[in-house]
Amino acid sequence: MKPLIRVTATDASELTRALAAALDGGPAVWPVPATEAGAAGGAAGSSRSAKVAAEVDDRVALVVETSGSTDAPKRVLLSADALVASADATHDALGSTGQWLLALPGHYIAGAQVIVRGLVAGTETLALPAGAFDPAAFAEASARMHDHVPHYTSLVPTQLARLLDAAERDAFVGAALRSFDAVLVGGQALAPVLAERADAAGVRVLRTYGSSETAGGCVYDGTPIGDTAVRFVDGRIELSGSSLAEGYLDDPERTAAAFVVERGMRWYRTGDLGELDGASGRLRVRGRADDVMISGGVKVVLGEVERAVRRLHGFDAAVVVAVPDAEWGERAAVVVATSVGDEASALLGLREATDAAGLGPAARPVRLVVADPWPTLASGKPDRRALAALAARAAAGGDG
C-alpha cells in the first residue's frame, strides 16, 4: 500500500510534479478543486472524503472523482500502466508525440491525461490560467508553444463553441485554433452543427469517446485506439484494453458490477448504448442506457432524438428529456437555453428532423421548453435531472 495525497488541480505545476512522481511509483494523486484542497500535507480528509482510505494499492497512480450525474460520485482508481498506455495510444493515433496545452480542469480525467501525455512525451505542457475559460487566454498560450513539435489540446464542446464564436470576431483566436495539429473534443456528444463549423474554420477536430474508467478517450472518431476492444452486450457498449481502471476506491460492489473478466479478458461495462455503423464500421453511440423512454409502447433512445434535433440551427446544445403523457405514457421534450422563436414552427421543424432521421412517430418532440438559467453539473455538463424536472413541470401546466 502507498499514500493517497490530494493535490490542488488548479495549480498545474504542482499537479504536474505530483503526477510525475506517481508515474514513477510515488504517492498516488487525487486532484481536487481549490475549494476542496485538504490540509496537513494534502492527505485525503475533506468533508467529502473523510471516510475514504488514505492509502491505495501500490499499482494506483491517480484517483479521479466522477461528477455523479446520475448517482453518488465514483472515485476511479487508475494505475500508472493504464495512464501511460492511454497516452501512448493517443500519440500513436495522432501520429506523433508533441506539446500539449491544458485547457481543462486537472481534476477531470481529460485534464489530468493532458498532463500525463506531456510527461510521457517529455515536452512542457502549457496551462491556461485558473478560472473561467477565456478564448483570448487560449490564443495567447498557444502562441507560446514550441514551433518544432506538433501542437495538441483537449476541449469540451462548449469551449470549442466559444473559440469558434471568438474566432469570428478576432483573427488571432482563429489562427491560434487552426495552429493545432489536433483538437481532441470529448466529455459529451459533439453536435453536428458545431462539427461542421469547426471543419469550415479549418480546425482539425477528433471526436473522442471514453471515460475515467478507460483513462480518458479510447475511441477516436469511432475507431478504437491502442489495444482497445469494443463489444456489445444487450446493446450496451463494453470496452477492454490496457487503459482500464483498477476499479473504484472503497467500493467493491460497484467495481464488481462495472468490471468483469471473461476468457482472460477484462471488460468495462459502460452506461451507453451503441452499435457499429454498417457503412464505416465505426462505433456509433446511441445514447445512455438509462436514458430510454417508452412512448406508445415503443422504446425510444433519447440520445438518438437529441442527435437529430441538434442538427438544426439554434438547437446544437439542446437537451431532449422525457415528459409524462396521458395517451402515450411518455413523449419527448426539447429543452433549450434561449428562445428560438415561434414555438409551433420550431416544433414542426423538430418533428421533421426526427422523421428524417428515421426515428418514427414515437420519437417526435411534443414540447419545447426554455431553461433560463441553464442548470449544469460541476463538470459543466447539462444537469439532465434538473432539465427533466423543469420539462415535467411545464408539461403538467400546459396541454402538451
C-alpha positions as CSV (number, residue, x, y, z in Angstrom):
1,M,0.0,0.0,0.0
2,K,1.1,3.6,-0.6
3,P,-0.2,7.1,0.4
4,L,-3.0,8.8,-1.4
5,I,-2.4,12.6,-1.5
6,R,-4.8,15.3,-2.6
7,V,-3.4,18.0,-4.8
8,T,-5.0,21.3,-5.9
9,A,-5.9,20.8,-9.5
10,T,-5.9,24.5,-10.3
11,D,-2.1,24.6,-9.7
12,A,-0.9,22.9,-12.9
13,S,2.8,23.0,-11.9
14,E,2.1,21.3,-8.6
15,L,-0.2,18.7,-10.2
16,T,2.4,18.0,-12.9
17,R,5.1,17.4,-10.3
18,A,2.8,15.1,-8.3
19,L,1.7,13.1,-11.4
20,A,5.3,12.7,-12.5
21,A,6.2,11.2,-9.1
22,A,3.1,9.0,-9.1
23,L,4.0,7.6,-12.5
24,D,7.4,6.8,-11.1
25,G,6.0,4.8,-8.2
26,G,5.5,7.7,-5.7
27,P,2.3,8.5,-3.8
28,A,-1.0,8.3,-5.7
29,V,-2.6,11.6,-6.6
30,W,-6.1,12.7,-6.1
31,P,-6.6,16.1,-7.9
32,V,-9.3,18.3,-6.4
33,P,-10.7,21.8,-7.0
34,A,-9.0,24.5,-4.9
35,T,-12.1,24.7,-2.6
36,E,-11.6,21.1,-1.6
37,A,-7.9,21.0,-1.1
38,G,-7.0,19.2,2.1
39,A,-4.7,20.5,4.8
40,A,-2.0,18.6,6.6
41,G,0.1,17.7,3.6
42,G,-2.8,17.1,1.3
43,A,-3.9,13.8,2.8
44,A,-7.4,12.7,1.9
45,G,-9.6,14.2,4.5
46,S,-12.2,16.8,3.4
47,S,-15.9,16.6,4.3
48,R,-16.5,14.7,1.1
49,S,-13.6,12.3,1.6
50,A,-13.4,11.9,5.4
51,K,-14.3,8.3,5.2
52,V,-12.1,7.5,2.3
53,A,-8.9,5.5,2.8
54,A,-5.7,7.5,2.9
55,E,-3.8,4.6,1.2
56,V,-4.3,2.7,-2.0
57,D,-2.8,-0.3,-3.7
58,D,0.8,0.1,-5.0
59,R,-0.4,-0.1,-8.6
60,V,-2.6,3.0,-8.3
61,A,-1.2,6.4,-9.5
62,L,-4.3,8.5,-9.9
63,V,-7.7,8.8,-8.4
64,V,-10.4,10.7,-10.4
65,E,-13.8,11.5,-9.0
66,T,-16.6,11.4,-11.5
67,S,-19.4,14.0,-11.5
68,G,-22.1,11.7,-10.1
69,S,-24.7,13.0,-12.5
70,T,-27.0,10.0,-12.0
71,D,-25.7,8.5,-8.8
72,A,-23.3,9.1,-5.9
73,P,-19.8,10.2,-7.1
74,K,-17.4,7.4,-8.0
75,R,-13.6,7.6,-7.3
76,V,-11.9,5.8,-10.1
77,L,-8.5,4.1,-9.5
78,L,-6.1,4.3,-12.4
79,S,-2.7,2.6,-12.5
80,A,0.5,4.2,-13.9
81,D,0.4,1.5,-16.6
82,A,-3.1,2.4,-17.6
83,L,-2.3,6.1,-17.8
84,V,0.8,5.5,-19.9
85,A,-0.9,3.0,-22.2
86,S,-3.6,5.6,-22.8
87,A,-1.1,8.4,-23.5
88,D,0.9,6.1,-25.9
89,A,-2.3,5.1,-27.7
90,T,-3.2,8.8,-28.2
91,H,0.2,9.6,-29.6
92,D,0.1,6.6,-31.9
93,A,-3.4,7.7,-33.1
94,L,-2.1,11.3,-33.7
95,G,1.0,10.1,-35.5
96,S,3.5,11.7,-33.1
97,T,4.2,13.0,-29.7
98,G,4.0,16.8,-29.3
99,Q,3.4,19.6,-26.9
100,W,0.0,19.9,-25.2
101,L,-2.0,22.9,-24.0
102,L,-4.0,22.2,-20.8
103,A,-7.4,24.0,-21.2
104,L,-9.5,21.6,-18.9
105,P,-9.6,21.3,-15.1
106,G,-7.0,18.9,-13.8
107,H,-9.4,17.1,-11.5
108,Y,-11.2,15.6,-14.6
109,I,-9.6,12.7,-16.4
110,A,-9.3,14.7,-19.7
111,G,-7.3,17.4,-17.9
112,A,-5.1,15.0,-16.0
113,Q,-4.4,13.0,-19.1
114,V,-3.2,16.0,-21.0
115,I,-0.5,16.4,-18.3
116,V,0.3,12.7,-18.4
117,R,0.7,12.9,-22.2
118,G,3.2,15.7,-21.8
119,L,5.1,13.8,-19.2
120,V,5.3,10.7,-21.4
121,A,6.3,12.8,-24.4
122,G,8.9,14.7,-22.4
123,T,7.6,18.1,-23.5
124,E,6.5,21.1,-21.5
125,T,2.7,21.2,-21.0
126,L,1.4,24.8,-21.0
127,A,-1.7,25.6,-18.9
128,L,-4.4,28.2,-19.1
129,P,-4.8,30.4,-16.1
130,A,-7.2,29.1,-13.5
131,G,-10.8,30.3,-13.7
132,A,-13.4,30.7,-16.4
133,F,-12.3,29.6,-19.9
134,D,-11.2,32.6,-21.9
135,P,-10.6,32.3,-25.7
136,A,-8.1,35.2,-25.6
137,A,-6.0,33.5,-23.0
138,F,-6.2,30.3,-25.1
139,A,-4.9,32.1,-28.1
140,E,-2.1,33.8,-26.1
141,A,-1.0,30.5,-24.6
142,S,-1.0,28.8,-28.0
143,A,1.4,31.5,-29.3
144,R,4.0,30.5,-26.6
145,M,4.1,26.8,-27.8
146,H,7.2,25.5,-29.4
147,D,7.5,25.7,-33.2
148,H,9.4,22.4,-33.8
149,V,6.8,20.0,-32.4
150,P,3.1,19.2,-33.2
151,H,0.6,21.1,-31.1
152,Y,-2.3,19.4,-29.3
153,T,-5.1,20.3,-26.9
154,S,-8.2,18.7,-25.5
155,L,-11.6,20.6,-25.2
156,V,-15.2,20.0,-24.4
157,P,-17.8,21.2,-27.0
158,T,-18.7,24.3,-25.0
159,Q,-15.1,25.5,-25.2
160,L,-14.9,24.8,-28.9
161,A,-18.1,26.7,-29.5
162,R,-16.7,29.7,-27.6
163,L,-13.5,29.6,-29.5
164,L,-15.3,29.5,-32.8
165,D,-17.5,32.4,-31.8
166,A,-14.4,34.4,-30.8
167,A,-12.6,33.5,-34.0
168,E,-15.4,35.2,-36.0
169,R,-14.5,38.4,-34.2
170,D,-10.8,38.0,-33.7
171,A,-8.5,36.7,-36.4
172,F,-5.8,36.0,-33.7
173,V,-8.1,33.5,-32.0
174,G,-8.9,31.8,-35.3
175,A,-5.3,31.5,-36.3
176,A,-4.5,30.1,-32.8
177,L,-7.2,27.4,-33.1
178,R,-6.0,26.4,-36.6
179,S,-2.4,26.1,-35.4
180,F,-3.2,22.9,-33.5
181,D,-2.4,19.7,-35.3
182,A,-5.3,18.1,-33.5
183,V,-8.0,19.3,-31.1
184,L,-9.5,16.4,-29.1
185,V,-13.1,17.0,-28.3
186,G,-15.0,14.8,-25.8
187,G,-16.8,14.8,-22.5
188,Q,-20.2,14.9,-24.3
189,A,-21.6,14.5,-27.8
190,L,-20.3,17.0,-30.4
191,A,-23.3,18.5,-32.1
192,P,-23.1,18.1,-36.0
193,V,-23.6,21.8,-36.4
194,L,-20.6,22.5,-34.2
195,A,-18.5,19.9,-36.0
196,E,-19.4,21.5,-39.3
197,R,-18.4,25.0,-38.1
198,A,-15.1,23.7,-36.9
199,D,-14.4,22.0,-40.2
200,A,-15.4,25.1,-42.1
201,A,-13.0,27.1,-39.9
202,G,-10.1,24.8,-40.7
203,V,-9.9,23.3,-37.2
204,R,-8.7,19.7,-37.0
205,V,-11.1,18.1,-34.6
206,L,-11.0,14.5,-33.4
207,R,-14.1,13.3,-31.5
208,T,-13.2,11.2,-28.5
209,Y,-15.2,8.6,-26.6
210,G,-14.2,7.2,-23.2
211,S,-14.4,7.9,-19.5
212,S,-12.5,8.0,-16.3
213,E,-12.8,4.2,-16.2
214,T,-10.8,4.0,-19.5
215,A,-8.2,6.6,-18.6
216,G,-9.9,9.1,-20.9
217,G,-10.7,8.8,-24.6
218,C,-10.1,5.3,-26.0
219,V,-12.1,5.6,-29.3
220,Y,-11.3,8.4,-31.7
221,D,-13.7,9.3,-34.5
222,G,-15.4,6.0,-33.9
223,T,-12.2,3.9,-34.1
224,P,-10.6,2.2,-31.1
225,I,-7.1,3.4,-30.3
226,G,-4.2,1.3,-28.9
227,D,-5.3,-2.2,-27.9
228,T,-8.9,-1.1,-27.0
229,A,-11.5,-3.6,-27.9
230,V,-15.3,-2.9,-28.2
231,R,-18.2,-5.3,-27.9
232,F,-21.9,-5.0,-27.3
233,V,-23.9,-6.9,-24.6
234,D,-27.7,-6.4,-24.9
235,G,-26.9,-3.2,-26.9
236,R,-24.7,-1.8,-24.2
237,I,-21.1,-0.8,-25.0
238,E,-18.3,-2.7,-23.2
239,L,-14.6,-1.8,-23.5
240,S,-11.4,-3.7,-22.9
241,G,-7.8,-2.8,-23.1
242,S,-4.6,-1.7,-21.3
243,S,-6.1,1.6,-20.2
244,L,-8.9,0.2,-18.0
245,A,-9.1,1.4,-14.4
246,E,-8.5,-0.9,-11.4
247,G,-11.9,-0.2,-10.1
248,Y,-13.5,2.2,-7.6
249,L,-12.0,3.4,-4.3
250,D,-13.6,1.8,-1.3
251,D,-16.5,0.5,-3.4
252,P,-16.1,-3.3,-4.2
253,E,-19.8,-3.7,-5.2
254,R,-19.6,-1.0,-7.9
255,T,-16.3,-2.4,-9.0
256,A,-17.7,-5.9,-9.4
257,A,-20.7,-4.6,-11.3
258,A,-18.7,-2.4,-13.7
259,F,-15.7,-4.7,-14.4
260,V,-15.9,-8.3,-15.5
261,V,-13.4,-10.9,-16.7
262,E,-14.4,-13.4,-19.4
263,R,-11.9,-15.8,-21.0
264,G,-9.0,-13.9,-19.6
265,M,-10.1,-10.5,-20.9
266,R,-11.3,-7.8,-18.5
267,W,-14.2,-5.6,-19.7
268,Y,-15.7,-2.4,-18.5
269,R,-19.5,-2.1,-18.8
270,T,-20.3,1.4,-19.9
271,G,-23.6,3.1,-19.3
272,D,-24.0,3.7,-23.1
273,L,-25.9,2.0,-25.9
274,G,-24.1,1.7,-29.2
275,E,-23.6,-0.2,-32.4
276,L,-21.2,-0.4,-35.3
277,D,-22.1,1.8,-38.3
278,G,-22.9,-0.5,-41.2
279,A,-21.1,1.6,-43.8
280,S,-18.0,2.7,-42.0
281,G,-17.6,0.0,-39.3
282,R,-17.1,2.7,-36.7
283,L,-18.6,2.9,-33.2
284,R,-21.8,4.9,-33.0
285,V,-23.0,5.8,-29.5
286,R,-26.8,5.9,-29.5
287,G,-27.3,7.3,-26.0
288,R,-27.3,6.4,-22.4
289,A,-28.8,3.0,-21.4
290,D,-30.7,4.7,-18.6
291,D,-32.0,7.5,-20.9
292,V,-34.7,5.5,-22.7
293,M,-38.4,6.2,-22.7
294,I,-41.4,4.0,-23.7
295,S,-43.7,6.1,-25.9
296,G,-46.8,4.4,-27.1
297,G,-45.3,1.0,-26.4
298,V,-42.2,1.9,-28.4
299,K,-38.7,2.1,-26.9
300,V,-37.1,5.4,-27.8
301,V,-33.4,6.2,-27.1
302,L,-33.5,9.9,-26.2
303,G,-29.8,10.3,-27.3
304,E,-30.9,9.5,-30.9
305,V,-33.6,12.1,-30.7
306,E,-31.2,14.6,-29.4
307,R,-28.7,13.8,-32.1
308,A,-31.4,14.5,-34.8
309,V,-32.5,17.7,-33.0
310,R,-29.0,19.1,-32.7
311,R,-28.6,19.1,-36.5
312,L,-31.0,22.1,-36.6
313,H,-29.7,25.7,-36.4
314,G,-30.2,27.0,-32.9
315,F,-30.6,23.6,-31.3
316,D,-26.9,22.5,-31.3
317,A,-26.8,22.5,-27.5
318,A,-30.4,21.3,-26.9
319,V,-31.2,18.5,-24.4
320,V,-34.0,16.0,-25.0
321,V,-35.9,14.6,-22.0
322,A,-39.0,12.5,-21.4
323,V,-42.2,14.0,-20.0
324,P,-45.3,12.2,-18.9
325,D,-48.2,12.0,-21.4
326,A,-51.7,10.7,-20.7
327,E,-52.1,9.0,-24.1
328,W,-48.6,7.8,-25.0
329,G,-47.1,7.3,-21.5
330,E,-44.1,9.4,-22.3
331,R,-43.2,11.9,-25.0
332,A,-40.0,13.8,-25.9
333,A,-39.5,17.4,-24.9
334,V,-36.7,19.6,-26.2
335,V,-35.1,21.9,-23.7
336,V,-33.0,25.0,-24.8
337,A,-31.2,27.8,-23.1
338,T,-32.8,30.6,-25.0
339,S,-36.0,31.2,-27.1
340,V,-35.8,30.0,-30.7
341,G,-38.8,32.0,-31.9
342,D,-42.3,30.7,-32.7
343,E,-42.9,27.5,-30.8
344,A,-45.3,25.9,-33.2
345,S,-42.9,26.4,-36.2
346,A,-39.9,25.2,-34.1
347,L,-41.8,22.1,-33.0
348,L,-42.7,21.3,-36.6
349,G,-39.1,21.6,-37.6
350,L,-38.1,19.3,-34.8
351,R,-40.6,16.7,-35.7
352,E,-39.5,16.8,-39.4
353,A,-35.9,16.4,-38.2
354,T,-36.7,13.2,-36.2
355,D,-38.8,11.8,-39.0
356,A,-35.9,12.5,-41.4
357,A,-33.6,10.5,-39.1
358,G,-36.0,7.6,-39.3
359,L,-36.9,7.6,-35.6
360,G,-40.7,7.3,-36.1
361,P,-43.8,8.9,-34.6
362,A,-43.0,7.9,-31.0
363,A,-39.8,10.0,-31.1
364,R,-41.4,13.2,-32.3
365,P,-40.9,16.1,-29.8
366,V,-44.2,17.5,-28.5
367,R,-42.9,20.3,-26.2
368,L,-40.3,23.0,-26.3
369,V,-39.0,24.3,-23.0
370,V,-36.7,27.3,-22.3
371,A,-34.5,26.8,-19.2
372,D,-33.1,30.1,-18.0
373,P,-30.8,29.9,-16.1
374,W,-29.3,26.7,-17.6
375,P,-28.6,24.1,-14.9
376,T,-25.2,22.4,-15.1
377,L,-23.2,19.9,-13.1
378,A,-19.8,20.7,-11.6
379,S,-18.2,19.2,-14.7
380,G,-20.0,21.8,-16.9
381,K,-22.3,19.2,-18.4
382,P,-26.1,19.9,-18.5
383,D,-27.9,18.8,-15.4
384,R,-30.3,16.4,-17.1
385,R,-32.2,15.6,-13.9
386,A,-32.9,19.3,-13.4
387,L,-33.9,19.8,-17.0
388,A,-36.2,16.8,-16.9
389,A,-37.9,18.1,-13.8
390,L,-38.3,21.5,-15.4
391,A,-39.9,20.0,-18.6
392,A,-42.2,17.8,-16.5
393,R,-43.5,20.9,-14.6
394,A,-44.0,22.6,-17.9
395,A,-45.9,19.6,-19.3
396,A,-48.1,19.4,-16.2
397,G,-49.0,23.1,-16.5
398,G,-50.0,23.0,-20.2
399,D,-51.9,21.0,-22.7
400,G,-48.7,19.4,-24.4
